[in-house]
Amino acid sequence: MSSTLDGGCHCGAIRYRVTGAPELVELCHCESCRKSIGSPLAAWAAFSHDKFELLTGHLKEHQSSQTVTRSFCSSCGTSLTLVDRRFAQEIYITIASLDQAEALPPHFHIWRSQRLSWLETADSLPRYRCFKSDGIVEE
């Protein structure tokens, strides 16, 4: 994996850079992510805040729950980041917004308890009912 990855929004107004290895790379099935991104699941990579640098543009923020603030491009709507106060040391970036999204394959699924019933994934990644830290793995 590259030690530096660049990404940005669809229209190019926002560009960012992350350095180093991510803390985690996950596929999230929670309803909040699905509604915010407009997709059956969201692919996230978490980095320490000091590993994230906004290069151009300004992130528009939206508080989607008591603990979660999401950012996006106000011009094209691309979802870009998520910060959760429960995991305050990390910033999550949408993997699909990376120029080289292939560089960060996911390690596991979270919030499978909220998965859409018609979505099945054909991979062998671990699946957690909620957060990975909860330690409850689905069979």
Salt bridges, closest charged atoms under 4 A:
ASP6 OD1 - ARG17 NE 2.69
ASP84 OD2 - ARG86 NH2 2.63
ASP99 OD2 - ARG15 NH2 2.55
GLU120 OE2 - ARG115 NH1 3.22
ASP123 OD2 - HIS109 NE2 3.02
ASP123 OD1 - ARG127 NH1 2.97
GLU138 OE1 - ARG112 NE 3.23
GLU138 OE2 - ARG129 NH1 3.98
